[in-house]
Amino acid sequence: MVYSGYRFVEEAVAAGKPVATVNRGRTRADPVLTLKVETEVGRALKALAQPAAAGERVES
């Protein structure tokens, strides 16, 4: 069963905070996202973990 996290997006946007997601395909939050990375979550996490494992800082 999947529980939607959309309510967290709504709260963040209402508070003026940027919202990013890693997801393949369309989501209900797409119109309000600050950043969307369209890839598999595992691939994105692996890309972030490699520099971190080497002691490097990941910059945006």
PDB file of N, CA, C, O and CB in Angstrom:
ATOM      1  N   MET A   1       0.838  -1.171   0.000  1.00  0.00           N
ATOM      2  CA  MET A   1       0.000   0.000   0.000  1.00  0.00           C
ATOM      3  C   MET A   1       0.891   1.245   0.000  1.00  0.00           C
ATOM      4  O   MET A   1       1.895   1.297   0.710  1.00  0.00           O
ATOM      5  CB  MET A   1      -0.958  -0.008   1.216  1.00  0.00           C
ATOM      6  N   VAL A   2       0.525   2.220  -0.781  1.00  0.00           N
ATOM      7  CA  VAL A   2       1.289   3.457  -0.885  1.00  0.00           C
ATOM      8  C   VAL A   2       0.500   4.584  -0.225  1.00  0.00           C
ATOM      9  O   VAL A   2      -0.676   4.790  -0.528  1.00  0.00           O
ATOM     10  CB  VAL A   2       1.607   3.796  -2.371  1.00  0.00           C
ATOM     11  N   TYR A   3       1.151   5.307   0.674  1.00  0.00           N
ATOM     12  CA  TYR A   3       0.539   6.476   1.298  1.00  0.00           C
ATOM     13  C   TYR A   3       1.166   7.712   0.674  1.00  0.00           C
ATOM     14  O   TYR A   3       2.389   7.840   0.616  1.00  0.00           O
ATOM     15  CB  TYR A   3       0.728   6.466   2.858  1.00  0.00           C
ATOM     16  N   SER A   4       0.335   8.599   0.217  1.00  0.00           N
ATOM     17  CA  SER A   4       0.812   9.787  -0.470  1.00  0.00           C
ATOM     18  C   SER A   4       1.544  10.730   0.474  1.00  0.00           C
ATOM     19  O   SER A   4       1.105  10.960   1.601  1.00  0.00           O
ATOM     20  CB  SER A   4      -0.343  10.507  -1.127  1.00  0.00           C
ATOM     21  N   GLY A   5       2.651  11.269   0.009  1.00  0.00           N
ATOM     22  CA  GLY A   5       3.384  12.280   0.753  1.00  0.00           C
ATOM     23  C   GLY A   5       3.044  13.685   0.275  1.00  0.00           C
ATOM     24  O   GLY A   5       3.711  14.651   0.646  1.00  0.00           O
ATOM     25  N   TYR A   6       2.004  13.795  -0.551  1.00  0.00           N
ATOM     26  CA  TYR A   6       1.636  15.076  -1.130  1.00  0.00           C
ATOM     27  C   TYR A   6       1.332  16.128  -0.068  1.00  0.00           C
ATOM     28  O   TYR A   6       1.597  17.312  -0.273  1.00  0.00           O
ATOM     29  CB  TYR A   6       0.444  14.904  -2.035  1.00  0.00           C
ATOM     30  N   ARG A   7       0.783  15.706   1.053  1.00  0.00           N
ATOM     31  CA  ARG A   7       0.459  16.669   2.113  1.00  0.00           C
ATOM     32  C   ARG A   7       1.726  17.359   2.635  1.00  0.00           C
ATOM     33  O   ARG A   7       1.676  18.519   3.046  1.00  0.00           O
ATOM     34  CB  ARG A   7      -0.276  15.962   3.275  1.00  0.00           C
ATOM     35  N   PHE A   8       2.859  16.650   2.620  1.00  0.00           N
ATOM     36  CA  PHE A   8       4.122  17.259   3.038  1.00  0.00           C
ATOM     37  C   PHE A   8       4.575  18.312   2.035  1.00  0.00           C
ATOM     38  O   PHE A   8       5.125  19.346   2.414  1.00  0.00           O
ATOM     39  CB  PHE A   8       5.208  16.187   3.204  1.00  0.00           C
ATOM     40  N   VAL A   9       4.342  18.044   0.765  1.00  0.00           N
ATOM     41  CA  VAL A   9       4.664  19.019  -0.285  1.00  0.00           C
ATOM     42  C   VAL A   9       3.817  20.267  -0.099  1.00  0.00           C
ATOM     43  O   VAL A   9       4.332  21.383  -0.163  1.00  0.00           O
ATOM     44  CB  VAL A   9       4.435  18.415  -1.697  1.00  0.00           C
ATOM     45  N   GLU A  10       2.526  20.087   0.130  1.00  0.00           N
ATOM     46  CA  GLU A  10       1.635  21.230   0.327  1.00  0.00           C
ATOM     47  C   GLU A  10       2.083  22.087   1.512  1.00  0.00           C
ATOM     48  O   GLU A  10       2.090  23.315   1.428  1.00  0.00           O
ATOM     49  CB  GLU A  10       0.195  20.748   0.541  1.00  0.00           C
ATOM     50  N   GLU A  11       2.453  21.443   2.604  1.00  0.00           N
ATOM     51  CA  GLU A  11       2.894  22.175   3.799  1.00  0.00           C
ATOM     52  C   GLU A  11       4.190  22.942   3.529  1.00  0.00           C
ATOM     53  O   GLU A  11       4.332  24.089   3.954  1.00  0.00           O
ATOM     54  CB  GLU A  11       3.093  21.203   4.979  1.00  0.00           C
ATOM     55  N   ALA A  12       5.129  22.317   2.830  1.00  0.00           N
ATOM     56  CA  ALA A  12       6.397  22.971   2.518  1.00  0.00           C
ATOM     57  C   ALA A  12       6.180  24.175   1.607  1.00  0.00           C
ATOM     58  O   ALA A  12       6.752  25.239   1.840  1.00  0.00           O
ATOM     59  CB  ALA A  12       7.362  21.978   1.862  1.00  0.00           C
ATOM     60  N   VAL A  13       5.373  24.016   0.591  1.00  0.00           N
ATOM     61  CA  VAL A  13       5.103  25.117  -0.337  1.00  0.00           C
ATOM     62  C   VAL A  13       4.409  26.257   0.400  1.00  0.00           C
ATOM     63  O   VAL A  13       4.745  27.423   0.190  1.00  0.00           O
ATOM     64  CB  VAL A  13       4.235  24.634  -1.528  1.00  0.00           C
ATOM     65  N   ALA A  14       3.451  25.936   1.257  1.00  0.00           N
ATOM     66  CA  ALA A  14       2.747  26.964   2.025  1.00  0.00           C
ATOM     67  C   ALA A  14       3.709  27.721   2.937  1.00  0.00           C
ATOM     68  O   ALA A  14       3.500  28.901   3.220  1.00  0.00           O
ATOM     69  CB  ALA A  14       1.620  26.333   2.854  1.00  0.00           C
ATOM     70  N   ALA A  15       4.761  27.047   3.396  1.00  0.00           N
ATOM     71  CA  ALA A  15       5.759  27.676   4.264  1.00  0.00           C
ATOM     72  C   ALA A  15       6.847  28.392   3.467  1.00  0.00           C
ATOM     73  O   ALA A  15       7.772  28.960   4.048  1.00  0.00           O
ATOM     74  CB  ALA A  15       6.393  26.633   5.171  1.00  0.00           C
ATOM     75  N   GLY A  16       6.737  28.365   2.134  1.00  0.00           N
ATOM     76  CA  GLY A  16       7.715  29.050   1.293  1.00  0.00           C
ATOM     77  C   GLY A  16       9.021  28.298   1.120  1.00  0.00           C
ATOM     78  O   GLY A  16      10.040  28.890   0.763  1.00  0.00           O
ATOM     79  N   LYS A  17       8.996  26.997   1.373  1.00  0.00           N
ATOM     80  CA  LYS A  17      10.215  26.194   1.254  1.00  0.00           C
ATOM     81  C   LYS A  17      10.300  25.549  -0.131  1.00  0.00           C
ATOM     82  O   LYS A  17       9.274  25.212  -0.723  1.00  0.00           O
ATOM     83  CB  LYS A  17      10.258  25.108   2.353  1.00  0.00           C
ATOM     84  N   PRO A  18      11.513  25.377  -0.644  1.00  0.00           N
ATOM     85  CA  PRO A  18      11.670  24.692  -1.930  1.00  0.00           C
ATOM     86  C   PRO A  18      11.404  23.197  -1.758  1.00  0.00           C
ATOM     87  O   PRO A  18      11.661  22.626  -0.698  1.00  0.00           O
ATOM     88  CB  PRO A  18      13.091  24.928  -2.510  1.00  0.00           C
ATOM     89  N   VAL A  19      10.893  22.584  -2.801  1.00  0.00           N
ATOM     90  CA  VAL A  19      10.569  21.152  -2.762  1.00  0.00           C
ATOM     91  C   VAL A  19      11.226  20.468  -3.952  1.00  0.00           C
ATOM     92  O   VAL A  19      11.097  20.916  -5.091  1.00  0.00           O
ATOM     93  CB  VAL A  19       9.020  20.918  -2.773  1.00  0.00           C
ATOM     94  N   ALA A  20      11.931  19.380  -3.673  1.00  0.00           N
ATOM     95  CA  ALA A  20      12.572  18.589  -4.728  1.00  0.00           C
ATOM     96  C   ALA A  20      12.105  17.152  -4.626  1.00  0.00           C
ATOM     97  O   ALA A  20      11.721  16.686  -3.553  1.00  0.00           O
ATOM     98  CB  ALA A  20      14.118  18.668  -4.631  1.00  0.00           C
ATOM     99  N   THR A  21      12.139  16.458  -5.744  1.00  0.00           N
ATOM    100  CA  THR A  21      11.763  15.048  -5.748  1.00  0.00           C
ATOM    101  C   THR A  21      12.635  14.278  -6.725  1.00  0.00           C
ATOM    102  O   THR A  21      13.140  14.827  -7.704  1.00  0.00           O
ATOM    103  CB  THR A  21      10.277  14.880  -6.108  1.00  0.00           C
ATOM    104  N   VAL A  22      12.799  13.003  -6.437  1.00  0.00           N
ATOM    105  CA  VAL A  22      13.436  12.066  -7.358  1.00  0.00           C
ATOM    106  C   VAL A  22      12.365  11.052  -7.697  1.00  0.00           C
ATOM    107  O   VAL A  22      11.908  10.310  -6.827  1.00  0.00           O
ATOM    108  CB  VAL A  22      14.737  11.381  -6.738  1.00  0.00           C
ATOM    109  N   ASN A  23      11.966  11.018  -8.947  1.00  0.00           N
ATOM    110  CA  ASN A  23      10.855  10.164  -9.332  1.00  0.00           C
ATOM    111  C   ASN A  23      10.857   9.982 -10.837  1.00  0.00           C
ATOM    112  O   ASN A  23      11.193  10.899 -11.587  1.00  0.00           O
ATOM    113  CB  ASN A  23       9.515  10.753  -8.856  1.00  0.00           C
ATOM    114  N   ARG A  24      10.484   8.808 -11.266  1.00  0.00           N
ATOM    115  CA  ARG A  24      10.266   8.591 -12.700  1.00  0.00           C
ATOM    116  C   ARG A  24       8.789   8.779 -12.968  1.00  0.00           C
ATOM    117  O   ARG A  24       7.946   8.168 -12.312  1.00  0.00           O
ATOM    118  CB  ARG A  24      10.750   7.166 -13.160  1.00  0.00           C
ATOM    119  N   GLY A  25       8.484   9.611 -13.918  1.00  0.00           N
ATOM    120  CA  GLY A  25       7.084   9.824 -14.278  1.00  0.00           C
ATOM    121  C   GLY A  25       6.479  11.024 -13.570  1.00  0.00           C
ATOM    122  O   GLY A  25       7.143  11.754 -12.834  1.00  0.00           O
ATOM    123  N   ARG A  26       5.205  11.190 -13.822  1.00  0.00           N
ATOM    124  CA  ARG A  26       4.473  12.360 -13.347  1.00  0.00           C
ATOM    125  C   ARG A  26       4.000  12.172 -11.912  1.00  0.00           C
ATOM    126  O   ARG A  26       3.684  11.059 -11.492  1.00  0.00           O
ATOM    127  CB  ARG A  26       3.283  12.646 -14.255  1.00  0.00           C
ATOM    128  N   THR A  27       3.954  13.281 -11.161  1.00  0.00           N
ATOM    129  CA  THR A  27       3.395  13.258  -9.813  1.00  0.00           C
ATOM    130  C   THR A  27       2.404  14.408  -9.670  1.00  0.00           C
ATOM    131  O   THR A  27       2.399  15.335 -10.481  1.00  0.00           O
ATOM    132  CB  THR A  27       4.518  13.354  -8.737  1.00  0.00           C
ATOM    133  N   ARG A  28       1.587  14.346  -8.660  1.00  0.00           N
ATOM    134  CA  ARG A  28       0.635  15.442  -8.395  1.00  0.00           C
ATOM    135  C   ARG A  28       1.367  16.718  -8.033  1.00  0.00           C
ATOM    136  O   ARG A  28       0.839  17.812  -8.236  1.00  0.00           O
ATOM    137  CB  ARG A  28      -0.334  15.061  -7.265  1.00  0.00           C
ATOM    138  N   ALA A  29       2.564  16.600  -7.505  1.00  0.00           N
ATOM    139  CA  ALA A  29       3.314  17.762  -7.040  1.00  0.00           C
ATOM    140  C   ALA A  29       4.101  18.461  -8.147  1.00  0.00           C
ATOM    141  O   ALA A  29       4.655  19.534  -7.908  1.00  0.00           O
ATOM    142  CB  ALA A  29       4.253  17.347  -5.950  1.00  0.00           C
ATOM    143  N   ASP A  30       4.167  17.901  -9.323  1.00  0.00           N
ATOM    144  CA  ASP A  30       4.993  18.463 -10.400  1.00  0.00           C
ATOM    145  C   ASP A  30       4.833  19.975 -10.587  1.00  0.00           C
ATOM    146  O   ASP A  30       5.840  20.664 -10.753  1.00  0.00           O
ATOM    147  CB  ASP A  30       4.661  17.775 -11.692  1.00  0.00           C
ATOM    148  N   PRO A  31       3.627  20.513 -10.566  1.00  0.00           N
ATOM    149  CA  PRO A  31       3.486  21.952 -10.813  1.00  0.00           C
ATOM    150  C   PRO A  31       4.146  22.853  -9.768  1.00  0.00           C
ATOM    151  O   PRO A  31       4.422  24.018 -10.054  1.00  0.00           O
ATOM    152  CB  PRO A  31       2.043  22.291 -10.891  1.00  0.00           C
ATOM    153  N   VAL A  32       4.405  22.338  -8.567  1.00  0.00           N
ATOM    154  CA  VAL A  32       4.951  23.193  -7.505  1.00  0.00           C
ATOM    155  C   VAL A  32       6.383  22.843  -7.120  1.00  0.00           C
ATOM    156  O   VAL A  32       6.937  23.445  -6.200  1.00  0.00           O
ATOM    157  CB  VAL A  32       4.079  23.103  -6.286  1.00  0.00           C
ATOM    158  N   LEU A  33       6.987  21.886  -7.803  1.00  0.00           N
ATOM    159  CA  LEU A  33       8.340  21.462  -7.459  1.00  0.00           C
ATOM    160  C   LEU A  33       9.371  22.510  -7.843  1.00  0.00           C
ATOM    161  O   LEU A  33       9.264  23.162  -8.881  1.00  0.00           O
ATOM    162  CB  LEU A  33       8.666  20.146  -8.136  1.00  0.00           C
ATOM    163  N   THR A  34      10.358  22.657  -6.995  1.00  0.00           N
ATOM    164  CA  THR A  34      11.498  23.517  -7.289  1.00  0.00           C
ATOM    165  C   THR A  34      12.495  22.762  -8.163  1.00  0.00           C
ATOM    166  O   THR A  34      13.114  23.335  -9.060  1.00  0.00           O
ATOM    167  CB  THR A  34      12.174  24.004  -5.982  1.00  0.00           C
ATOM    168  N   LEU A  35      12.639  21.468  -7.887  1.00  0.00           N
ATOM    169  CA  LEU A  35      13.564  20.616  -8.627  1.00  0.00           C
ATOM    170  C   LEU A  35      12.965  19.227  -8.752  1.00  0.00           C
ATOM    171  O   LEU A  35      12.439  18.676  -7.785  1.00  0.00           O
ATOM    172  CB  LEU A  35      14.951  20.558  -7.934  1.00  0.00           C
ATOM    173  N   LYS A  36      13.049  18.667  -9.949  1.00  0.00           N
ATOM    174  CA  LYS A  36      12.625  17.281 -10.159  1.00  0.00           C
ATOM    175  C   LYS A  36      13.732  16.558 -10.899  1.00  0.00           C
ATOM    176  O   LYS A  36      14.164  16.990 -11.968  1.00  0.00           O
ATOM    177  CB  LYS A  36      11.277  17.203 -10.951  1.00  0.00           C
ATOM    178  N   VAL A  37      14.187  15.455 -10.326  1.00  0.00           N
ATOM    179  CA  VAL A  37      15.190  14.605 -10.953  1.00  0.00           C
ATOM    180  C   VAL A  37      14.455  13.361 -11.432  1.00  0.00           C
ATOM    181  O   VAL A  37      13.973  12.567 -10.624  1.00  0.00           O
ATOM    182  CB  VAL A  37      16.374  14.246  -9.960  1.00  0.00           C
ATOM    183  N   GLU A  38      14.370  13.194 -12.742  1.00  0.00           N
ATOM    184  CA  GLU A  38      13.636  12.062 -13.307  1.00  0.00           C
ATOM    185  C   GLU A  38      14.582  10.902 -13.545  1.00  0.00           C
ATOM    186  O   GLU A  38      15.159  10.760 -14.623  1.00  0.00           O
ATOM    187  CB  GLU A  38      12.933  12.458 -14.618  1.00  0.00           C
ATOM    188  N   THR A  39      14.729  10.075 -12.519  1.00  0.00           N
ATOM    189  CA  THR A  39      15.556   8.879 -12.592  1.00  0.00           C
ATOM    190  C   THR A  39      15.108   7.939 -11.490  1.00  0.00           C
ATOM    191  O   THR A  39      14.251   8.277 -10.674  1.00  0.00           O
ATOM    192  CB  THR A  39      17.074   9.220 -12.464  1.00  0.00           C
ATOM    193  N   GLU A  40      15.693   6.768 -11.477  1.00  0.00           N
ATOM    194  CA  GLU A  40      15.395   5.818 -10.409  1.00  0.00           C
ATOM    195  C   GLU A  40      16.034   6.312  -9.114  1.00  0.00           C
ATOM    196  O   GLU A  40      17.147   6.836  -9.135  1.00  0.00           O
ATOM    197  CB  GLU A  40      15.906   4.388 -10.770  1.00  0.00           C
ATOM    198  N   VAL A  41      15.350   6.153  -8.003  1.00  0.00           N
ATOM    199  CA  VAL A  41      15.849   6.616  -6.715  1.00  0.00           C
ATOM    200  C   VAL A  41      17.197   5.974  -6.392  1.00  0.00           C
ATOM    201  O   VAL A  41      18.106   6.652  -5.914  1.00  0.00           O
ATOM    202  CB  VAL A  41      14.835   6.308  -5.607  1.00  0.00           C
ATOM    203  N   GLY A  42      17.331   4.685  -6.648  1.00  0.00           N
ATOM    204  CA  GLY A  42      18.578   3.990  -6.372  1.00  0.00           C
ATOM    205  C   GLY A  42      19.753   4.591  -7.125  1.00  0.00           C
ATOM    206  O   GLY A  42      20.848   4.722  -6.577  1.00  0.00           O
ATOM    207  N   ARG A  43      19.530   4.947  -8.358  1.00  0.00           N
ATOM    208  CA  ARG A  43      20.587   5.557  -9.177  1.00  0.00           C
ATOM    209  C   ARG A  43      20.980   6.918  -8.614  1.00  0.00           C
ATOM    210  O   ARG A  43      22.166   7.240  -8.546  1.00  0.00           O
ATOM    211  CB  ARG A  43      20.126   5.701 -10.645  1.00  0.00           C
ATOM    212  N   ALA A  44      19.998   7.718  -8.213  1.00  0.00           N
ATOM    213  CA  ALA A  44      20.293   9.040  -7.655  1.00  0.00           C
ATOM    214  C   ALA A  44      21.038   8.923  -6.331  1.00  0.00           C
ATOM    215  O   ALA A  44      21.999   9.655  -6.095  1.00  0.00           O
ATOM    216  CB  ALA A  44      19.000   9.840  -7.461  1.00  0.00           C
ATOM    217  N   LEU A  45      20.607   8.017  -5.472  1.00  0.00           N
ATOM    218  CA  LEU A  45      21.277   7.851  -4.184  1.00  0.00           C
ATOM    219  C   LEU A  45      22.707   7.351  -4.359  1.00  0.00           C
ATOM    220  O   LEU A  45      23.610   7.767  -3.634  1.00  0.00           O
ATOM    221  CB  LEU A  45      20.493   6.886  -3.300  1.00  0.00           C
ATOM    222  N   LYS A  46      22.906   6.465  -5.316  1.00  0.00           N
ATOM    223  CA  LYS A  46      24.256   5.960  -5.576  1.00  0.00           C
ATOM    224  C   LYS A  46      25.167   7.098  -6.043  1.00  0.00           C
ATOM    225  O   LYS A  46      26.322   7.187  -5.625  1.00  0.00           O
ATOM    226  CB  LYS A  46      24.221   4.830  -6.635  1.00  0.00           C
ATOM    227  N   ALA A  47      24.643   7.962  -6.907  1.00  0.00           N
ATOM    228  CA  ALA A  47      25.431   9.092  -7.398  1.00  0.00           C
ATOM    229  C   ALA A  47      25.786  10.055  -6.267  1.00  0.00           C
ATOM    230  O   ALA A  47      26.871  10.637  -6.272  1.00  0.00           O
ATOM    231  CB  ALA A  47      24.666   9.834  -8.496  1.00  0.00           C
ATOM    232  N   LEU A  48      24.899  10.227  -5.313  1.00  0.00           N
ATOM    233  CA  LEU A  48      25.175  11.100  -4.174  1.00  0.00           C
ATOM    234  C   LEU A  48      26.107  10.442  -3.168  1.00  0.00           C
ATOM    235  O   LEU A  48      26.922  11.118  -2.539  1.00  0.00           O
ATOM    236  CB  LEU A  48      23.880  11.493  -3.490  1.00  0.00           C
ATOM    237  N   ALA A  49      25.993   9.130  -3.014  1.00  0.00           N
ATOM    238  CA  ALA A  49      26.773   8.414  -2.002  1.00  0.00           C
ATOM    239  C   ALA A  49      28.245   8.283  -2.389  1.00  0.00           C
ATOM    240  O   ALA A  49      29.107   8.272  -1.511  1.00  0.00           O
ATOM    241  CB  ALA A  49      26.181   7.034  -1.773  1.00  0.00           C
ATOM    242  N   GLN A  50      28.547   8.184  -3.668  1.00  0.00           N
ATOM    243  CA  GLN A  50      29.935   7.985  -4.084  1.00  0.00           C
ATOM    244  C   GLN A  50      30.853   9.116  -3.629  1.00  0.00           C
ATOM    245  O   GLN A  50      31.893   8.829  -3.035  1.00  0.00           O
ATOM    246  CB  GLN A  50      30.005   7.851  -5.589  1.00  0.00           C
ATOM    247  N   PRO A  51      30.527  10.390  -3.873  1.00  0.00           N
ATOM    248  CA  PRO A  51      31.412  11.447  -3.371  1.00  0.00           C
ATOM    249  C   PRO A  51      31.421  11.501  -1.842  1.00  0.00           C
ATOM    250  O   PRO A  51      32.459  11.771  -1.237  1.00  0.00           O
ATOM    251  CB  PRO A  51      30.984  12.804  -3.935  1.00  0.00           C
ATOM    252  N   ALA A  52      30.285  11.249  -1.227  1.00  0.00           N
ATOM    253  CA  ALA A  52      30.213  11.293   0.232  1.00  0.00           C
ATOM    254  C   ALA A  52      31.094  10.207   0.848  1.00  0.00           C
ATOM    255  O   ALA A  52      31.738  10.439   1.871  1.00  0.00           O
ATOM    256  CB  ALA A  52      28.757  11.130   0.705  1.00  0.00           C
ATOM    257  N   ALA A  53      31.126   9.035   0.237  1.00  0.00           N
ATOM    258  CA  ALA A  53      31.949   7.946   0.736  1.00  0.00           C
ATOM    259  C   ALA A  53      33.438   8.274   0.615  1.00  0.00           C
ATOM    260  O   ALA A  53      34.261   7.786   1.389  1.00  0.00           O
ATOM    261  CB  ALA A  53      31.631   6.659  -0.017  1.00  0.00           C
ATOM    262  N   ALA A  54      33.760   9.102  -0.361  1.00  0.00           N
ATOM    263  CA  ALA A  54      35.152   9.503  -0.563  1.00  0.00           C
ATOM    264  C   ALA A  54      35.522  10.721   0.288  1.00  0.00           C
ATOM    265  O   ALA A  54      36.639  11.231   0.209  1.00  0.00           O
ATOM    266  CB  ALA A  54      35.400   9.807  -2.039  1.00  0.00           C
ATOM    267  N   GLY A  55      34.567  11.177   1.103  1.00  0.00           N
ATOM    268  CA  GLY A  55      34.823  12.318   1.962  1.00  0.00           C
ATOM    269  C   GLY A  55      34.652  13.662   1.284  1.00  0.00           C
ATOM    270  O   GLY A  55      35.035  14.697   1.829  1.00  0.00           O
ATOM    271  N   GLU A  56      34.071  13.642   0.085  1.00  0.00           N
ATOM    272  CA  GLU A  56      33.845  14.890  -0.651  1.00  0.00           C
ATOM    273  C   GLU A  56      32.478  15.468  -0.307  1.00  0.00           C
ATOM    274  O   GLU A  56      31.564  14.744   0.086  1.00  0.00           O
ATOM    275  CB  GLU A  56      33.956  14.654  -2.173  1.00  0.00           C
ATOM    276  N   ARG A  57      32.356  16.751  -0.457  1.00  0.00           N
ATOM    277  CA  ARG A  57      31.081  17.422  -0.222  1.00  0.00           C
ATOM    278  C   ARG A  57      30.298  17.456  -1.530  1.00  0.00           C
ATOM    279  O   ARG A  57      30.859  17.755  -2.584  1.00  0.00           O
ATOM    280  CB  ARG A  57      31.296  18.862   0.337  1.00  0.00           C
ATOM    281  N   VAL A  58      29.011  17.153  -1.463  1.00  0.00           N
ATOM    282  CA  VAL A  58      28.151  17.186  -2.652  1.00  0.00           C
ATOM    283  C   VAL A  58      27.521  18.560  -2.725  1.00  0.00           C
ATOM    284  O   VAL A  58      26.778  18.951  -1.824  1.00  0.00           O
ATOM    285  CB  VAL A  58      27.052  16.061  -2.610  1.00  0.00           C
ATOM    286  N   GLU A  59      27.808  19.301  -3.787  1.00  0.00           N
ATOM    287  CA  GLU A  59      27.270  20.645  -3.989  1.00  0.00           C
ATOM    288  C   GLU A  59      26.090  20.572  -4.943  1.00  0.00           C
ATOM    289  O   GLU A  59      26.030  19.701  -5.811  1.00  0.00           O
ATOM    290  CB  GLU A  59      28.359  21.609  -4.535  1.00  0.00           C
ATOM    291  N   SER A  60      25.163  21.486  -4.776  1.00  0.00           N
ATOM    292  CA  SER A  60      24.019  21.537  -5.694  1.00  0.00           C
ATOM    293  C   SER A  60      24.297  22.462  -6.842  1.00  0.00           C
ATOM    294  O   SER A  60      23.448  22.633  -7.717  1.00  0.00           O
ATOM    295  CB  SER A  60      22.759  21.981  -4.970  1.00  0.00           C
TER     296      SER A  60
END
